Amino acid sequence: MLRLRVLTAIVLLAGLLSALLLLPAMGWLLLCAAICGAAAWEWGGLASFGRGARSILAPVFALACLALGYSAGLAGDRLPPPSYLGPIYLVSAAFWLGVIPAWLALKWKLDSAALAVAVGAVVLLPPALALAHLRLIDPRVLLAAMAAVWVADIAAYFSGRAFGRHKLAPGISPGKTWEGAAGAAIGVLVFGIVLSSALNIPPPAGWAGFAVLLIVYTGISIVGDLFESLLKRQAGLKDSGTLLPGHGGILDRIDSLTSTLPIAGLAALWWAR
């Protein structure tokens, strides 16, 4: 299983880097829309939709991502004004920072089709648009935003295995610990500081403010992971899908990115003011 996971990860990373560096803006936006559609298919499974409903949900979400991205100018070579993407990112930020902590605490369910579609739109569309937006700014900006989440995930895994004693959310994801979360925060802090220093890019908020932002970013990534874990547990699923051998589904790989990429996009809009 570990070998299969590693091989799949290598193929995914190679494909991501090739697409990131070689595709034109329109081609990348189409890829983002396709990812959004595939994730929407799996989201339908978490919401207990039948195949018929999922076969409608997936293309609708893909087309919505494509339409929103195209109208915002993400298929071209100029950055869109903040008024296009800012409101979408703000809704996403309010959802992850304001709604989801209560959702996790009270263990709400996607108990209606309308709620599932509305929540799915907030969960899936903003990060798909942020994928296109951050890449349009600079592929390295997108890679840095994604790499910080990967670092958090890896650091949490190893620190949790080595030092984990206190459960973070035993009713949702029994394997996660507070020690793992602390390790994730430390890993992202080191990554962010080293990257900023290596590129000679002083953080606009100062080093102390930058550290706080990195810790918050790490926390948001963990919240995204926990939210998908809760939905899978409520749906009686181990994985969101089977598309990625050894890794499960698309949502299993982007759960933390659904919560963090819109925040990164919002930060990019603020930075570019």
N, C-alpha and C positions, 0 to 999 in steps of 0.2 A: 504493500500500500504506500509506504514512504517513497519507494522508487517511482511509482506511478504519479504521486503528488509532485515530486521534483521534476519529472519529465514534463508534466502538464504545465507546471509553473514556468519552465524554461521556454516552452513553445508559446505560452501566453505573453511572456515578457518580450520575446523576439518579435512576435506579431505586433505587440503594442508599440515597440520602438520603431519598427519599420513603418507602420501606419502613421505614427506621430511625426516622423521625419520626412516621409515621402508623399503622403497624400496632400492634394490641394485642399483648401479650406472647405469647399463644397463636399469633397469626398470624405473629409473628416466629420463634417456635420452629418452626412448620411450614415456613417459608422456609429456616431453617437445616437442617432435616432434608432438604428437597428439594435443597439445595446439596450436602449430604453424599452423597445418593443419586446425583446427577449425577457427583460426583467419584469415587464408587465404580465407576460404569460405566467411566470412563476409567482408573481404577486396574486394573480387570480387563484392559484393553487392554495396559497396561504389563506385566502378569503373563502375557500371551499367553493369556488365557482366551477361549473362543469366545463367540459371541453368547448362547447358551443360558445359560452360567454367569454371564455379565455381567448378563443379565436377571434373574437370581436375586440376585446380589450387590448390585445397586443398591437394590432395595426393602428388602432385609434391613438394609442399613446405614442407610437412611433411617428405617425403623421402629425400629431400635436407638437412633438419635439421638433420635427423638421420645419413645420410652419412657424413656430415661435422663433426658432433659431434663424430662419431665413429672414423673417420680418425684422429681427433685431440686427441683421447685417452680419451674422456669424458665418455666412457663406462667402464673404468678400475678404478684402484685405485691410479694412479699416475697422477700428474698434468702435462698438456702438456707444452712444451716450448713456450715462448712468440711468436715465429715465426709462430705458427699455428693460434692463435686467434688474435694476435695483429693487423695484417692488417685488419681483419674484423671489429674489434672495432674502428680502426682509420677511416675507411670509414664511419661507423655509426656516430662517433663523428663529422666528417667533414660535414656530411649531416645535423645533428641537429643543429650544431652551425653555419654553413656557409650557407646552402641552405634554411632551413626552415624559418628563419627570413624573408628572401626575399619572400618566398612562401606565408607566412601569410600576408605580407604587400601588395603584388600584387594580392593575391587571385588567384593564378594559379589553373588550373584544371587538373584532370587526363583525358585528352582528347584524349588519344590513348591507345590501348591495350598494346603496347610495353612499354609505359611509366608507365602504371599502374603496370605491372608485375615487371619492374625494381625497381620502388619505393617500391612496396610491399616487394621485396626481401631485400631491405635495412632496411625497417621498421620492418619486422617480424623475419628474420633469426638471426641477431645479438643478440636480447634480448632472443630468445629461447636458443641459445648457451650459453649466459651468465647465464641463469637459471641453466644449467647443470654445467657450470664451477664454479660458486660461491658456489654451493652446494657441489661440489667435494672438494673445499678448506675447507669449514666448513659450515654445515647447518645454523649456527648462523650468518655467514657472509651474506648469502643470505637473511635471515630473517631481518637483520639490514638494508640492502639495500632496501628491499621492505617496511619495516616498516617506513622508513624515508619518502617514497612517500605517504604512508597512513596518516602519521602525517601531512604532507603538505596539503593533500586533506581535512582532517578534520579541521585543523586550518584555512584554507582558507574559508571553508564553514561558520564556526561560526564567525570568525572575519569579513567576508564580510557581513553577516547578521546584525551584531551588529554595524559596523562602515562604511560599504560600501557606498561611495558617488560618487566616480570617476570611470567610466567604464574603464576596461582594454582593451577590444577589442569588442566594441558594435556591430560591423558588423559581428562578428564571434560567440561570446558567450556573450550575453547581461548580463548574471547573474554574470560574473566575474568582480571584481573591483581591483583597485590598493591596497586598504586597505586589501582585502582578500589575495592578493599576499604577502603583508608585513607580515600579520599574519602567512602565511605559512612559510615564511623565519624564523620568530622568533620561531615558533613551532619546525622546524627542527633544528635550532641552539640549542635550549634547549634540544631536544632529543639527538642530537649528543654529546653534552658536557656531559650530564648526563650519557649516555651509556659509553662513553670513560672513564669517571671518575670511574663509578661503576665497570668496567672491568679492571681498572688500566692499560689501554693501551694508552700511550701518543701518540698523533698524530705525524706522521713523519714530517709534515710540520710546526710543532709548532701550538700553539693555534690560533694565528692570521691567519695563512695560512689555518688551519682547518676550521675556521669560514667562510673564503672566499669560500672554496670548498663546504661547506654545502649550502651557499647561491646560488652558481652557480648550484649546484645539484637541489635545489628547483626550480630555474628558468627553468632548462631543463625539469623538470617534468611538469611545467605549459605549456611550449611550446608543449610537447607531447599531452597534453590534448586539447590545442587550435587547433592543427593540425587535430586531429580526428573530433573535432567539426566543423571545416571548411568543411571537406570532407562530413560529414553527412548533413550539410546545403546545400552544392552543389548538393548532391544526393537526397535531399528532404526527408531525413530519420530522425526520432526522435532518434532511437537507431540503433546500428550496427547489432543487431540480437535480438532473443527472447529466447535464450538458458537458460538464468539465470533469473528466475522469480523475478520481481521487480527491476532488475538491467540492463535489456537489454541483450546485447550480450557479448562475450568474449572481443572484442575490447573496449567496454565501460568500462570494469574493468581493462584492462591492458594498456590503452592509455598512461598514464604517465610512465608506466614501459618500454614501447617500446623505449622511449628516454633515460631513466635513467640507466637501467640495463647494456647496453653496456659501459656506462661511468664508472659504478661501476666495470665492468670486466676489463676495461683498467686501472683503479686505482689499482686493485688487482695485475695485471701484473707488474705495476710499483713498487708497494710495495714489491713484491717478488723478485725484481732484486738482 
